[in-house]
């Protein structure tokens, strides 16, 4: 391995360890902790959060149905980065 790649390998190792720690915390919360005592009532999400969610849902559907402009832009960017012209 070249000297310049040791830093990259260390960064990948640290990010992988952090991912394992975070996923371990989620698994612990889901399977090993006692559930919180609730009275069964849940509050509705704020209107701003619901609106943002629906905007993102609409954007996902629109990009799924009309993906050609996005794909063309990505192809031009890839061609420019790879040096094959646009």
C-alpha positions as CSV (number, residue, x, y, z in Angstrom):
1,X,0.0,0.0,0.0
2,X,1.4,3.4,-0.9
3,X,2.1,5.9,1.9
4,X,-0.7,8.2,0.8
5,X,-3.3,5.5,1.2
6,X,-2.7,4.9,4.9
7,X,-4.7,7.9,5.8
8,X,-7.6,6.8,3.6
9,X,-7.5,3.3,5.2
10,X,-7.6,4.8,8.7
11,X,-10.5,7.0,7.8
12,X,-12.4,4.1,6.4
13,X,-11.6,2.0,9.5
14,X,-12.8,4.8,11.9
15,X,-16.0,5.3,9.9
16,X,-16.7,1.6,9.9
17,X,-16.2,1.4,13.7
18,X,-18.5,4.4,14.2
19,X,-21.2,2.7,12.1
20,X,-20.9,-0.5,14.1
21,X,-21.3,1.5,17.4
22,X,-24.3,3.4,16.1
23,X,-26.0,0.2,14.8
24,X,-25.2,-1.5,18.1
25,X,-27.0,1.3,20.0
26,X,-30.1,0.9,17.8
27,X,-30.1,-2.8,18.3
28,X,-29.7,-2.3,22.0
29,X,-32.6,0.1,22.1
30,X,-34.9,-2.1,20.0
31,X,-34.3,-5.5,21.6
32,X,-32.6,-5.2,25.0
33,X,-34.3,-2.2,26.7
34,X,-37.6,-2.3,28.4
35,X,-40.3,-0.2,26.6
36,X,-41.1,3.2,28.1
37,X,-44.3,3.5,30.1
38,X,-46.7,5.3,27.8
39,X,-50.3,6.2,28.3
40,X,-51.0,5.1,24.8
41,X,-51.5,8.6,23.4
42,X,-49.2,9.9,20.6
43,X,-49.2,13.4,19.3
44,X,-49.5,14.3,15.7
45,X,-46.4,15.5,13.9
46,X,-46.1,19.3,13.4
47,X,-47.6,20.6,10.2
48,X,-44.2,21.8,9.0
49,X,-42.8,18.2,9.3
50,X,-45.8,16.7,7.5
51,X,-45.6,19.3,4.7
52,X,-41.8,18.6,4.3
53,X,-42.5,14.9,4.1
54,X,-45.1,15.3,1.4
55,X,-42.8,17.6,-0.6
56,X,-40.1,14.9,-0.5
57,X,-42.5,12.2,-1.4
58,X,-43.6,14.2,-4.4
59,X,-40.0,14.9,-5.4
60,X,-39.2,11.2,-5.2
61,X,-42.2,10.3,-7.4
62,X,-41.5,13.0,-9.9
63,X,-37.8,12.0,-10.2
64,X,-38.8,8.4,-10.6
65,X,-41.3,9.2,-13.4
66,X,-39.2,11.9,-15.2
67,X,-35.6,10.8,-14.6
68,X,-34.3,11.5,-18.0
69,X,-33.1,15.1,-17.3
70,X,-31.3,13.9,-14.2
71,X,-29.7,11.0,-16.0
72,X,-28.6,13.2,-18.8
73,X,-27.0,15.7,-16.4
74,X,-25.3,12.8,-14.6
75,X,-24.0,11.5,-17.9
76,X,-22.6,14.9,-18.9
77,X,-20.9,15.2,-15.5
78,X,-19.4,11.8,-15.7
79,X,-18.2,12.4,-19.3
80,X,-16.6,15.7,-18.1
81,X,-14.9,14.1,-15.2
82,X,-13.6,11.1,-17.2
83,X,-12.3,13.4,-19.9
84,X,-14.2,12.0,-22.8
85,X,-15.8,15.3,-23.6
86,X,-19.4,16.4,-23.5
